[in-house]
Amino acid sequence: MLRAIALLGAAGRAFQVPTLGVAAPLSQRAAAATSAEMTDVALENPTCRDRDYAGNAAQYLVDLHEKKAVFDFCGGMMFQLVLTDALVDKLKGPDAPNVVIHDASMRRMSQVPGYDKSNFADDATFFHGREVRKVPNAAGGMNFVLQLSASGEDKDGWVAGERDGYDGWGHDSSRVWRDGKRLEDEGVAGFRERYGPNSFTLNHRFYLHLDNTNQLWLSAEDGCEGRLVDPGEKKKLFGIF
């Protein structure tokens, strides 16, 4: 991926918000809310995140996945967020990890406490993932997907070769890209059926952080990162209210 322009953030520790209760799943909130409440603030808007998901970033990730939220990488590359079934189950389970959203001072993964150059992931601070290209009908209209998977047992997650050969801190041009056939040969059954016959991938570790506008970013270890797209911002940009 192309490298995104770094944002200057205020210094601070990992993002923490007061616990205001556990957010209900998106489907339950949609059924309970009035039309005005649902259209007033988009799920992708920081106001919604802080109001409805304080202390429950795990559920927020699941709901972004269910809504097919899009992250804007490098000022125009639109990637749909997709979580594997195993990661969704883990994030929704009784022992869901305490997902960390770092503040704007953590602009690179190397700044995160506990970072080292390894394949380690814990589904809370560090995530296993893949950028997937040539995905027909991906949200965002550019055929790009960012897949996050569970670090433990996950039939759709990293294969042995991705784990053992991981070097995500290096430049993309020196790394091993895998097409769908190769992933299927290495153990990810049905990959091309889900992501398209011509899909190909590169695996990364990811983490979450905010910027100085309080918006969420999903960032890879090599410094490439994407800002969560708020549909409300697009409407304001083009004068639609």
C-alpha positions as CSV (number, residue, x, y, z in Angstrom):
1,M,0.0,0.0,0.0
2,L,1.0,3.6,-0.5
3,R,2.1,5.4,2.6
4,A,-0.4,7.8,4.1
5,I,0.5,11.3,5.2
6,A,1.0,11.3,9.0
7,L,-1.2,13.5,11.1
8,L,0.2,15.6,13.9
9,G,-1.5,14.5,17.2
10,A,-1.6,15.8,20.8
11,A,0.5,13.9,23.3
12,G,-1.3,11.5,25.6
13,R,-1.9,7.9,26.7
14,A,-4.1,5.3,25.2
15,F,-7.6,6.6,24.6
16,Q,-9.9,5.9,27.5
17,V,-13.5,7.1,27.9
18,P,-15.8,6.9,30.9
19,T,-17.8,3.7,31.1
20,L,-21.4,4.6,30.3
21,G,-22.7,1.1,29.9
22,V,-22.5,-1.7,27.3
23,A,-23.6,-0.8,23.8
24,A,-26.3,-3.0,22.3
25,P,-25.6,-4.6,19.0
26,L,-26.3,-2.5,15.9
27,S,-29.4,-4.6,15.0
28,Q,-31.0,-4.0,18.4
29,R,-30.2,-0.3,18.5
30,A,-31.6,0.1,15.0
31,A,-34.9,-1.5,16.1
32,A,-35.2,0.5,19.2
33,A,-34.2,4.0,17.9
34,T,-36.4,6.4,16.1
35,S,-35.6,7.4,12.5
36,A,-34.4,10.8,13.6
37,E,-32.0,9.3,16.1
38,M,-30.5,6.9,13.6
39,T,-30.0,9.6,10.9
40,D,-28.9,12.3,13.2
41,V,-25.3,11.0,13.7
42,A,-23.8,8.2,11.6
43,L,-22.2,5.2,13.3
44,E,-18.9,6.4,11.9
45,N,-19.1,9.7,13.6
46,P,-17.0,10.2,16.7
47,T,-20.0,11.5,18.6
48,C,-21.8,8.2,18.1
49,R,-18.8,6.2,19.1
50,D,-18.2,8.2,22.3
51,R,-21.9,8.3,23.2
52,D,-22.9,4.7,22.4
53,Y,-19.7,2.6,22.7
54,A,-17.8,4.0,25.7
55,G,-15.9,1.1,27.2
56,N,-16.9,-1.2,24.4
57,A,-14.7,-0.7,21.4
58,A,-15.0,-4.5,20.6
59,Q,-18.7,-4.1,19.8
60,Y,-18.0,-0.9,17.9
61,L,-15.7,-2.9,15.6
62,V,-18.3,-5.5,15.1
63,D,-20.9,-2.9,14.2
64,L,-18.6,-1.2,11.8
65,H,-18.1,-4.6,10.1
66,E,-21.8,-5.2,9.9
67,K,-22.4,-1.8,8.4
68,K,-19.6,-2.4,5.8
69,A,-17.8,0.7,7.0
70,V,-15.1,2.1,4.8
71,F,-11.6,3.4,5.6
72,D,-9.9,6.0,3.4
73,F,-6.2,5.0,2.9
74,C,-3.8,7.4,1.4
75,G,-6.3,10.1,0.5
76,G,-8.6,8.1,-1.8
77,M,-8.1,4.3,-1.6
78,M,-11.4,3.1,-0.1
79,F,-11.2,-0.2,1.8
80,Q,-14.2,-2.0,3.3
81,L,-13.7,-3.3,6.8
82,V,-14.4,-7.1,7.0
83,L,-13.9,-9.2,10.2
84,T,-13.7,-12.9,10.0
85,D,-16.4,-15.0,11.7
86,A,-13.9,-16.1,14.4
87,L,-13.0,-12.6,15.3
88,V,-16.6,-11.5,15.4
89,D,-17.4,-14.4,17.7
90,K,-14.5,-13.4,20.0
91,L,-15.3,-9.7,20.1
92,K,-19.0,-10.5,20.9
93,G,-18.2,-13.3,23.4
94,P,-18.4,-13.2,27.2
95,D,-14.6,-12.9,27.4
96,A,-14.3,-10.3,24.7
97,P,-10.9,-8.6,24.7
98,N,-10.7,-5.0,25.9
99,V,-10.0,-3.4,22.5
100,V,-7.7,-0.4,22.7
101,I,-8.1,2.8,20.7
102,H,-4.9,4.8,21.1
103,D,-4.9,8.6,21.2
104,A,-3.5,10.8,18.5
105,S,0.0,10.7,19.8
106,M,0.4,7.1,18.8
107,R,0.8,7.8,15.0
108,R,2.9,4.7,14.4
109,M,2.7,1.2,15.7
110,S,6.3,1.4,16.9
111,Q,5.1,4.0,19.4
112,V,2.7,1.7,21.1
113,P,3.8,0.3,24.5
114,G,4.9,-3.3,24.2
115,Y,5.7,-3.1,20.4
116,D,8.3,-5.3,18.9
117,K,9.0,-6.5,15.4
118,S,7.2,-9.9,15.5
119,N,4.0,-11.6,14.3
120,F,2.3,-11.1,17.8
121,A,-1.4,-10.2,17.9
122,D,-3.8,-10.3,20.8
123,D,-7.1,-9.1,19.2
124,A,-7.0,-6.0,21.5
125,T,-4.0,-3.9,20.8
126,F,-2.5,-5.7,17.8
127,F,-4.6,-7.4,15.1
128,H,-3.7,-9.8,12.4
129,G,-5.1,-8.7,9.0
130,R,-4.9,-8.6,5.3
131,E,-5.4,-6.0,2.6
132,V,-7.4,-7.8,-0.1
133,R,-7.5,-6.4,-3.6
134,K,-9.7,-7.0,-6.7
135,V,-12.8,-7.8,-4.5
136,P,-15.9,-7.3,-6.6
137,N,-18.6,-5.1,-5.1
138,A,-16.6,-4.1,-2.1
139,A,-18.1,-1.1,-0.2
140,G,-16.3,2.1,-1.2
141,G,-16.4,1.3,-4.9
142,M,-12.7,0.5,-5.4
143,N,-12.7,-3.3,-4.9
144,F,-10.5,-3.1,-1.8
145,V,-11.1,-4.9,1.5
146,L,-9.3,-4.8,4.9
147,Q,-9.8,-8.1,6.6
148,L,-9.1,-8.5,10.3
149,S,-8.9,-12.0,11.7
150,A,-8.5,-13.7,15.1
151,S,-5.0,-14.3,16.3
152,G,-5.8,-17.8,17.6
153,E,-7.7,-20.5,15.8
154,D,-9.3,-19.0,12.7
155,K,-10.0,-21.0,9.6
156,D,-10.0,-17.7,7.6
157,G,-7.0,-16.2,9.4
158,W,-3.3,-16.2,8.8
159,V,-1.8,-19.4,7.5
160,A,1.5,-20.9,8.7
161,G,3.5,-19.2,5.9
162,E,2.1,-15.8,6.8
163,R,2.9,-16.2,10.4
164,D,6.4,-17.7,10.0
165,G,7.5,-15.3,7.2
166,Y,5.9,-12.1,8.5
167,D,7.9,-9.0,8.0
168,G,5.2,-6.3,7.9
169,W,7.6,-3.5,9.1
170,G,9.3,-3.8,5.7
171,H,8.4,-2.3,2.3
172,D,5.6,-3.9,0.4
173,S,7.8,-4.5,-2.7
174,S,10.1,-6.8,-0.7
175,R,7.2,-8.8,0.9
176,V,5.3,-11.9,-0.2
177,W,1.9,-11.3,-1.8
178,R,-0.6,-14.2,-2.0
179,D,-3.3,-14.7,-4.5
180,G,-6.5,-16.5,-3.7
181,K,-5.4,-19.8,-5.1
182,R,-2.2,-19.8,-3.0
183,L,-4.1,-19.0,0.1
184,E,-6.5,-21.9,-0.6
185,D,-3.6,-24.2,-1.2
186,E,-2.1,-23.1,2.1
187,G,-5.4,-23.8,4.0
188,V,-7.9,-20.9,3.7
189,A,-10.8,-22.8,2.1
190,G,-13.2,-20.8,-0.1
191,F,-11.2,-17.6,-0.2
192,R,-11.8,-16.9,-3.9
193,E,-15.5,-17.7,-3.5
194,R,-15.8,-15.0,-0.8
195,Y,-13.4,-12.4,-2.2
196,G,-13.4,-13.0,-5.9
197,P,-11.6,-15.2,-8.4
198,N,-8.8,-12.6,-9.0
199,S,-8.3,-11.4,-5.4
200,F,-4.9,-11.2,-4.0
201,T,-3.6,-10.2,-0.6
202,L,-0.8,-8.9,1.6
203,N,-0.9,-9.6,5.4
204,H,-0.3,-6.9,8.0
205,R,-0.5,-6.3,11.7
206,F,-2.9,-3.4,12.5
207,Y,-3.8,-1.2,15.5
208,L,-6.3,1.5,16.2
209,H,-5.8,5.2,17.0
210,L,-7.5,8.6,16.9
211,D,-6.5,11.7,15.1
212,N,-6.7,15.3,16.3
213,T,-10.3,15.5,15.2
214,N,-11.2,12.5,17.4
215,Q,-11.8,10.3,14.3
216,L,-10.7,6.6,14.2
217,W,-7.8,5.3,12.1
218,L,-6.8,1.7,11.3
219,S,-3.1,1.6,10.8
220,A,-0.7,-1.0,9.5
221,E,2.7,-1.7,10.9
222,D,4.5,-0.2,7.9
223,G,2.9,3.2,8.6
224,C,0.1,2.9,5.9
225,E,-3.2,3.9,7.5
226,G,-6.8,4.7,6.8
227,R,-9.3,7.1,8.3
228,L,-12.8,6.0,9.0
229,V,-15.1,7.6,6.4
230,D,-18.1,9.4,8.0
231,P,-20.9,9.7,5.4
232,G,-22.0,12.9,7.2
233,E,-18.7,14.6,6.4
234,K,-19.2,13.8,2.7
235,K,-22.6,15.4,2.7
236,K,-21.3,18.5,4.3
237,L,-18.4,18.7,1.9
238,F,-20.7,18.7,-1.1
239,G,-23.3,21.0,0.5
240,I,-25.9,18.3,1.1
241,F,-27.9,18.6,4.4
